Amino acid sequence: MVSSAGPLAGIRVVDLTAVVMGPYCTQIMADMGAEVIKVEPPEGDITRYVAPGPSPGMNGVFVNVNRGKRSIVLDLRSDHGRAALRALIETADVFVHSMRAKAIAKLGFDYESVAAINPRIVYTNCYGYSRRGPDADRPAYDDTIQAECGLPAVQKQLTGDATYVATIMADKVTGLTALYAIMMALFHRERSGEGQELEVSMFETMASFMLVEHANGAMFDPPLGPAVYPRTVAPNRRPYETKDGHIAALIYNDKHWRAFTDAVRPSWNSDEYATLQMRAKQIDVVYGLVAQTMRERTTAEWLALFAELEIPATPINTLDSLFDSPQLNAAGMFETIDTPHGKVRFPGVPTWFSRTPGHVRGYAPELGADTADILAELGLSSDAETTVVDGNSPDSVNNRSVGATEAAAELA
């Protein structure tokens, strides 16, 4: 029997994160059935305002990583706001924040304070840097973390220019890391009944991520080589130019290499290139030779040959073309839902569960849309001072807030 509830049904998440790292983590939890309550300051998550949208504070980035959540506006510098959050924590399974350590402690919601309210809670700190190091209080964003973990340096080895990769990789990788950490802690709690504190930091996460393959010879004592995986920084490692366009192909293992050379360049079946180990020692030379050969045929001709030889190859997609991908659509990647602004086609859940599948559970909430309902569920009054203004900026937003002073949201 297939359940529409999702594997995290019954889990309540109190989400004090902003921008992308934390919200991406909790968005996946919402897709998988968790009730995610997004706690926002009166001005809202700043990501509401990074791009235009169909209504104030509802642009594509924010809507995508906050879909299926509820929004409550609490001014955590007010007694009423803090009391409401404490009541919410009593009902929660998971508490996630992306404030710096000093800021969350000043508000009275560090781990010790939260665990005193709810000892079973899984409390997750999403930081820029681990508290155990000298950089604990430094601010961080995706660009600075990309630089610090070495991404622009390896890009320079590949292209000649020190560039960021064209996606907010540090935010998303750290969000996924926070997700798996929370799942492990919930599994431990299921077996033991114990809650605990987690720390997930961008720099440490991305350093680990980059060193998976790039640690290479530098791992050994004494080092056997520099910290770099040569294949990925070979200057000729790029999509191949064909007669009429470009193609991505990886003629990598010995089976693929023999099939390719037998069909195209039998002379390359020599001792010089015969094995993967031999090719790896001169990988940029090999890429260059293949690049010259690729210019001899059209993209369609190469795709047909590679399909016949079972060599991984593909044309180069644009991001827009992903929405029309036969593979993604057949796999049910996209989910269209009705919203107050018309139909929205979401990139949905990339994983498949035979019994408890996830799915997009609704549009992202307007700022404070659920404040009154959540307070009522907690048995609290919403009669505190309320701000309702019109506009499309952090200082002028349609919202319903508990307390009117600025919240202490310091992003990691």
C-alpha positions as CSV (number, residue, x, y, z in Angstrom):
1,M,0.0,0.0,0.0
2,V,1.3,3.4,-1.0
3,S,0.9,6.2,1.6
4,S,0.6,9.9,0.5
5,A,1.7,11.0,3.9
6,G,5.4,10.7,3.3
7,P,8.1,9.1,5.5
8,L,8.4,12.1,7.8
9,A,4.7,12.4,8.5
10,G,4.2,13.4,12.1
11,I,7.5,15.2,12.5
12,R,7.3,18.9,13.4
13,V,10.2,21.1,12.4
14,V,10.7,24.6,13.8
15,D,12.7,26.4,11.1
16,L,14.6,29.6,12.0
17,T,16.8,29.5,8.9
18,A,17.0,32.0,6.0
19,V,18.4,32.3,2.5
20,V,19.0,28.9,0.9
21,M,21.2,26.5,3.1
22,G,18.7,25.9,5.9
23,P,15.5,26.4,3.9
24,Y,16.7,23.8,1.3
25,C,17.2,21.3,4.1
26,T,13.8,21.9,5.5
27,Q,12.1,22.1,2.1
28,I,13.1,18.5,1.5
29,M,11.7,17.6,4.9
30,A,8.4,19.3,4.0
31,D,8.3,17.4,0.7
32,M,8.7,14.2,2.7
33,G,5.7,14.9,4.9
34,A,7.1,16.9,7.9
35,E,5.2,19.8,9.1
36,V,7.7,22.7,8.8
37,I,6.9,25.9,10.6
38,K,9.0,28.7,9.2
39,V,9.7,31.3,11.9
40,E,10.4,34.7,10.3
41,P,11.2,38.2,11.7
42,P,8.7,41.0,10.9
43,E,10.7,41.9,7.8
44,G,10.8,38.3,6.6
45,D,13.5,36.1,5.2
46,I,15.7,38.3,3.1
47,T,15.5,35.8,0.2
48,R,11.9,37.0,-0.3
49,Y,13.4,40.1,-1.9
50,V,16.3,38.9,-4.1
51,A,14.3,38.8,-7.3
52,P,10.9,39.9,-8.7
53,G,8.0,37.6,-8.2
54,P,4.2,37.5,-9.0
55,S,3.5,39.1,-5.6
56,P,5.6,40.9,-3.0
57,G,8.2,38.7,-1.3
58,M,7.3,35.6,-3.4
59,N,10.0,35.2,-6.0
60,G,11.1,31.9,-7.6
61,V,14.0,31.2,-5.3
62,F,12.1,31.8,-2.1
63,V,9.0,29.9,-3.4
64,N,11.0,26.9,-4.4
65,V,12.9,26.3,-1.1
66,N,10.0,27.2,1.2
67,R,7.2,25.3,-0.6
68,G,4.9,23.3,1.6
69,K,5.8,25.2,4.8
70,R,3.8,27.4,7.2
71,S,5.0,30.9,8.1
72,I,4.7,32.5,11.6
73,V,6.1,36.0,12.2
74,L,7.6,36.3,15.7
75,D,9.7,39.3,16.9
76,L,12.1,37.4,19.1
77,R,13.2,40.5,20.8
78,S,9.8,40.8,22.4
79,D,8.6,38.8,25.4
80,H,5.5,37.7,23.5
81,G,7.6,36.5,20.5
82,R,9.9,34.5,22.7
83,A,7.1,33.0,24.7
84,A,5.4,31.9,21.5
85,L,8.6,30.3,20.2
86,R,9.1,28.4,23.6
87,A,5.5,27.1,23.3
88,L,6.2,26.0,19.7
89,I,9.4,24.2,20.8
90,E,7.5,22.2,23.3
91,T,5.6,20.6,20.4
92,A,8.6,20.1,18.0
93,D,10.8,17.2,17.0
94,V,13.4,19.3,15.2
95,F,14.8,22.8,15.7
96,V,16.9,24.3,13.0
97,H,18.5,27.8,12.9
98,S,21.1,29.6,10.8
99,M,22.0,32.4,13.2
100,R,25.5,32.8,14.6
101,A,26.1,31.3,18.0
102,K,26.2,34.5,19.9
103,A,23.0,35.8,18.3
104,I,20.9,32.7,19.1
105,A,22.3,32.5,22.7
106,K,21.5,36.2,23.2
107,L,17.9,35.5,22.3
108,G,17.8,32.6,24.8
109,F,17.5,29.8,22.3
110,D,20.9,28.0,22.4
111,Y,20.8,24.3,22.8
112,E,20.8,24.2,26.5
113,S,17.9,26.5,26.7
114,V,15.9,24.7,24.1
115,A,16.7,21.2,25.5
116,A,15.5,22.4,28.9
117,I,12.1,23.0,27.2
118,N,12.1,19.8,25.1
119,P,14.9,17.2,25.9
120,R,13.9,15.0,23.0
121,I,14.5,17.7,20.4
122,V,17.0,17.4,17.6
123,Y,18.6,20.8,17.7
124,T,20.6,21.8,14.5
125,N,23.0,24.7,14.2
126,C,23.7,25.7,10.6
127,Y,26.9,27.8,10.7
128,G,29.4,29.3,8.4
129,Y,32.3,27.9,10.5
130,S,32.5,25.4,13.3
131,R,32.4,26.8,16.8
132,R,35.4,24.7,17.6
133,G,37.7,26.9,15.5
134,P,39.1,30.4,15.5
135,D,36.7,31.5,12.7
136,A,33.6,30.6,14.7
137,D,32.1,34.1,14.6
138,R,33.0,35.1,11.0
139,P,30.1,35.7,8.7
140,A,29.9,33.5,5.6
141,Y,28.1,33.2,2.3
142,D,28.3,30.8,-0.6
143,D,30.8,32.9,-2.6
144,T,33.3,33.3,0.3
145,I,33.0,29.6,1.2
146,Q,33.6,28.5,-2.4
147,A,36.8,30.6,-2.4
148,E,37.9,29.3,1.0
149,C,37.4,25.6,0.2
150,G,39.4,25.9,-3.0
151,L,36.8,25.8,-5.8
152,P,38.1,28.9,-7.7
153,A,41.6,27.6,-7.4
154,V,40.7,24.3,-9.1
155,Q,38.6,26.2,-11.7
156,K,41.7,28.2,-12.5
157,Q,43.7,25.0,-13.1
158,L,40.9,23.9,-15.5
159,T,40.1,27.1,-17.3
160,G,42.8,29.6,-16.6
161,D,40.5,31.9,-14.6
162,A,39.7,31.8,-10.9
163,T,35.9,31.7,-11.0
164,Y,33.0,30.6,-8.8
165,V,30.9,27.7,-10.1
166,A,27.6,28.9,-11.5
167,T,25.4,27.5,-8.8
168,I,25.3,28.1,-5.0
169,M,27.0,24.9,-4.3
170,A,28.1,25.5,-0.8
171,D,24.6,26.4,0.4
172,K,23.0,23.4,-1.3
173,V,25.7,20.8,-0.3
174,T,25.6,22.1,3.3
175,G,21.8,22.0,3.3
176,L,21.9,18.3,2.2
177,T,24.5,17.6,4.8
178,A,22.3,19.1,7.5
179,L,19.4,17.0,6.2
180,Y,21.3,13.7,6.6
181,A,22.6,14.7,10.0
182,I,19.1,15.4,11.2
183,M,17.8,12.1,9.8
184,M,20.6,10.2,11.6
185,A,19.8,12.0,14.9
186,L,16.1,11.2,14.5
187,F,17.0,7.6,13.9
188,H,19.1,7.6,17.1
189,R,16.2,9.2,19.0
190,E,13.8,6.5,17.6
191,R,16.0,3.8,19.1
192,S,17.1,5.6,22.4
193,G,14.6,8.3,23.1
194,E,17.5,10.8,23.2
195,G,17.6,14.2,21.5
196,Q,20.9,15.9,20.8
197,E,22.6,18.9,19.4
198,L,24.1,19.0,15.9
199,E,26.4,21.4,14.2
200,V,26.7,21.7,10.4
201,S,29.1,24.3,9.1
202,M,29.6,25.5,5.5
203,F,33.4,25.6,5.5
204,E,34.0,22.2,7.1
205,T,31.3,20.6,4.9
206,M,32.7,22.0,1.7
207,A,36.3,21.2,2.7
208,S,35.2,17.6,3.2
209,F,33.3,17.7,-0.1
210,M,36.2,19.0,-2.1
211,L,38.7,16.6,-0.6
212,V,36.8,13.5,-1.5
213,E,38.8,13.2,-4.7
214,H,41.2,16.1,-4.5
215,A,42.9,15.0,-1.2
216,N,44.5,12.3,-3.4
217,G,48.3,11.9,-2.7
218,A,48.3,14.6,0.0
219,M,46.5,12.3,2.4
220,F,49.6,10.2,3.0
221,D,52.5,10.8,5.3
222,P,54.8,11.7,3.7
223,P,52.7,13.2,0.8
224,L,52.8,11.3,-2.5
225,G,51.6,14.3,-4.5
226,P,49.6,17.5,-4.3
227,A,46.0,17.7,-3.2
228,V,44.4,17.5,-6.6
229,Y,42.7,14.9,-8.8
230,P,44.4,15.5,-12.2
231,R,41.6,14.4,-14.5
232,T,39.2,17.0,-13.2
233,V,41.6,19.9,-13.8
234,A,42.9,18.8,-17.2
235,P,42.6,21.9,-19.4
236,N,41.1,19.8,-22.3
237,R,38.4,18.4,-20.0
238,R,35.5,20.2,-21.4
239,P,32.6,19.4,-23.8
240,Y,33.9,18.4,-27.2
241,E,33.4,20.5,-30.3
242,T,31.8,18.7,-33.2
243,K,31.2,19.6,-36.8
244,D,28.0,21.4,-35.8
245,G,28.0,21.9,-32.1
246,H,29.2,20.3,-28.9
247,I,28.9,17.0,-27.1
248,A,29.8,15.7,-23.7
249,A,31.3,12.2,-23.7
250,L,33.5,10.3,-21.3
251,I,35.5,7.5,-22.9
252,Y,36.9,6.4,-19.6
253,N,37.2,2.7,-18.7
254,D,39.1,0.2,-20.8
255,K,35.9,-1.3,-22.3
256,H,34.8,2.1,-23.5
257,W,38.2,2.9,-24.8
258,R,38.6,-0.3,-26.9
259,A,35.1,0.1,-28.3
260,F,35.8,3.7,-29.3
261,T,39.3,3.1,-30.8
262,D,38.2,0.0,-32.7
263,A,35.4,2.1,-34.3
264,V,37.3,5.3,-34.8
265,R,41.1,5.1,-34.2
266,P,42.4,1.5,-34.2
267,S,46.0,2.9,-34.1
268,W,45.3,4.1,-30.5
269,N,45.1,0.5,-29.2
270,S,48.8,0.7,-28.6
271,D,50.7,0.3,-25.3
272,E,50.8,4.0,-25.0
273,Y,47.1,4.4,-24.3
274,A,45.9,0.8,-23.8
275,T,45.0,0.9,-20.1
276,L,43.2,3.3,-17.8
277,Q,46.4,3.6,-15.7
278,M,48.4,4.6,-18.8
279,R,45.8,7.1,-19.9
280,A,45.5,8.6,-16.5
281,K,49.2,9.5,-16.5
282,Q,48.7,11.7,-19.6
283,I,45.0,12.4,-19.3
284,D,45.2,15.9,-20.8
285,V,47.0,14.6,-23.9
286,V,44.3,11.9,-24.3
287,Y,41.5,14.5,-24.0
288,G,43.3,16.6,-26.6
289,L,43.5,13.7,-29.1
290,V,39.8,12.9,-28.6
291,A,38.9,16.6,-29.0
292,Q,40.6,16.7,-32.4
293,T,38.8,13.6,-33.5
294,M,35.4,14.8,-32.4
295,R,35.5,17.7,-34.9
296,E,35.3,15.1,-37.8
297,R,31.6,14.3,-37.3
298,T,28.3,16.0,-36.4
299,T,26.8,15.8,-32.9
300,A,24.0,13.5,-34.2
301,E,26.6,11.2,-35.8
302,W,28.6,10.9,-32.6
303,L,25.5,10.4,-30.4
304,A,24.4,7.6,-32.6
305,L,27.8,5.9,-32.5
306,F,28.1,6.3,-28.7
307,A,24.7,4.9,-28.2
308,E,25.7,1.9,-30.2
309,L,28.9,1.5,-28.3
310,E,27.2,2.2,-24.9
311,I,29.6,5.0,-24.2
312,P,28.1,7.8,-21.9
313,A,27.4,10.8,-24.1
314,T,24.9,13.6,-24.2
315,P,24.2,16.9,-26.0
316,I,24.5,20.0,-23.8
317,N,21.2,21.0,-22.2
318,T,20.3,24.5,-21.1
319,L,18.5,24.9,-17.8
320,D,15.3,25.8,-19.6
321,S,15.5,22.6,-21.7
322,L,15.4,20.5,-18.5
323,F,11.7,21.3,-18.2
324,D,11.1,19.5,-21.5
325,S,13.4,16.5,-20.8
326,P,11.6,13.2,-21.7
327,Q,13.6,11.4,-19.0
328,L,12.7,13.9,-16.2
329,N,9.1,14.1,-17.2
330,A,8.7,10.3,-17.5
331,A,10.3,10.0,-14.0
332,G,7.7,12.4,-12.6
333,M,10.3,15.1,-11.8
334,F,8.0,18.0,-12.2
335,E,4.8,18.7,-10.2
336,T,2.3,21.4,-11.2
337,I,0.2,22.9,-8.5
338,D,-2.5,25.6,-8.5
339,T,-1.5,28.7,-6.6
340,P,-3.0,32.2,-6.0
341,H,-0.9,33.3,-8.9
342,G,-1.8,30.6,-11.4
343,K,-0.2,27.2,-12.0
344,V,3.4,26.7,-10.9
345,R,5.6,23.9,-12.2
346,F,8.0,22.8,-9.4
347,P,11.1,20.7,-9.8
348,G,9.9,18.0,-7.5
349,V,11.2,15.2,-5.4
350,P,14.2,13.4,-7.1
351,T,13.9,10.2,-5.0
352,W,11.4,7.4,-5.3
353,F,9.8,5.5,-2.4
354,S,7.6,2.5,-3.0
355,R,5.5,3.0,0.1
356,T,5.9,6.5,1.4
357,P,6.7,8.8,-1.6
358,G,7.3,12.5,-1.1
359,H,5.7,15.2,-3.2
360,V,5.4,19.0,-3.3
361,R,2.8,19.8,-0.6
362,G,1.9,23.3,-1.5
363,Y,3.0,26.8,-2.4
364,A,5.3,28.8,-0.2
365,P,3.6,30.8,2.5
366,E,3.0,34.5,2.4
367,L,4.9,36.2,5.2
368,G,3.1,35.5,8.4
369,A,0.2,33.8,6.7
370,D,-0.1,31.2,9.4
371,T,0.7,33.3,12.5
372,A,-2.8,33.5,13.9
373,D,-3.6,29.8,13.3
374,I,-0.4,28.5,14.8
375,L,-0.7,30.8,17.9
376,A,-4.3,29.6,18.3
377,E,-3.2,25.9,18.1
378,L,-0.7,26.7,20.9
379,G,-3.4,28.3,23.0
380,L,-1.8,31.7,22.7
381,S,-3.3,35.1,22.0
382,S,-2.4,37.0,18.9
383,D,-3.5,40.4,20.4
384,A,0.1,41.7,20.6
385,E,1.1,44.7,18.6
386,T,0.6,44.0,14.8
387,T,2.1,45.6,11.8
388,V,0.3,45.6,8.4
389,V,1.9,47.6,5.6
390,D,2.0,47.4,1.8
391,G,4.9,47.3,-0.5
392,N,7.7,45.1,-1.9
393,S,10.8,45.5,0.2
394,P,12.2,44.3,3.6
395,D,11.0,47.6,5.1
396,S,7.6,47.5,3.5
397,V,5.9,44.1,3.4
398,N,2.4,42.7,3.8
399,N,2.7,40.8,7.1
400,R,1.2,40.0,10.4
401,S,3.7,40.1,13.2
402,V,3.9,39.4,16.9
403,G,5.8,42.4,18.2
404,A,7.0,45.2,15.9
405,T,10.7,45.6,16.6
406,E,13.4,44.2,14.3
407,A,14.3,40.5,14.9
408,A,17.9,39.5,15.6
409,A,18.5,37.5,12.5
410,E,22.2,37.1,12.0
411,L,22.8,34.7,9.2
412,A,25.7,32.2,9.4
